[in-house]
């Protein structure tokens, strides 16, 4: 019996989710942070999507969010012209870093000692987190607002994307090493340290470049405008999502489209694989995050593979569904003996 | 259904959402070790499991009853008791997934009638209706 993907919906945000990031794998599992236009970024357990806490303090839409490798710190970039650094265990605000315009992107170095920020003021800033009072180092050169900035090559270099260019900078000399120009707006960028691969999306294209030389490796075209893409840690698959509300899964080696999933009620703004590659998360204009299995039907996190001979009594089997859900068949509510709503739609409501 | 031969992957439960009351970061919740711990008493794992499954069944039954109560409320006039002795009535529409907000219409407040409104669950002390 073939299994169908059951996405797990993480609710709680009240406005579009515009960015998300996973931490590394820690002794306590891995974690997920989401940036939202409601100004309240949230921390979740990475493998279940369970809400852990909300970082309260920003006074405007949060455009970027990230966690450090061991998930002890979080950083956020917001429309209130600040970036903030948080204690990700207690939820307390540790630092507020004032900028001159909307901040869009934040990234920690591997050792969590430095924070890179970028935004509408077209400057890259490097903050020494051990000296919060000191002025940041600034790198200028972008001619339009910076959308994404990332450390790469073991924090020796910086990658930054604005509307039409992607630039590579040397950290020590703070000078530009190379740049790429695009005809269309760059929508997202992801850096894969193992293999030094850069994933860039623009228009309907998902492009892979060397993070060291910026030379192109390969690119794929999707059926619709893509806002974000992510490469699986083992580089077998990539997932992408965009304006048609669907998530696409491709074989990285052949470029073959393997699957497409409907589920979100709005454009997808961000998509990322978990650090163990077992699931990927998508954030959408509809205000939700969804978790998707890489291998559909595998027992992992909240997904439970049920073999035909197993008694599935231990599973919570809700017999009713919310009337507000448009997809639910009315027969399910009327029929007392209806065993499960799993047979009707992929949307599971408790 | 377009693909009648596939069944959706079953899930244990949905991801937990915000509690609507605090900002979270509960000290006991997050930094629990990921390794499962053995039963504390020499009592067999089977006895513990059946007690747990009984509890889970009870929880599921109570949850189902609550959800059915929400279903029965749709379209009815509901009286809400809010903080500071405020009472309002409205027609119940729906709640959101985490039951953090109540969507109501024709909300009669001390300062007039709101055609449509959201009541925060954390503001509601009690509510009552006649089916």
Interface residues (C-beta under 8 A of the other chain):
Chain A: X1 X2 X3 X4 X5 X6 X8 X9 X10 X11 X12 X27 X28 X29 X42 X43 X44 X45 X48 X49 X50 X51 X52 X53 X54 X55 X56 X89 X90 X91 X291 X293 X296 X297 X302 X303 X304 X305 X306 X312 X313 X314 X315 X316 X317 X318 X319 X320 X322 X323 X324 X333 X342 X343 X344 X345 X346 X348 X349 X350
Chain B: X1 X3 X5 X6 X7 X8 X9 X10 X11 X12 X13 X14 X15 X16 X17 X18 X19 X23 X24 X25 X26 X29 X30 X31 X32 X33 X34 X53 X56 X60 X63 X64 X67 X68 X70 X71 X74 X94 X96 X97 X98 X100
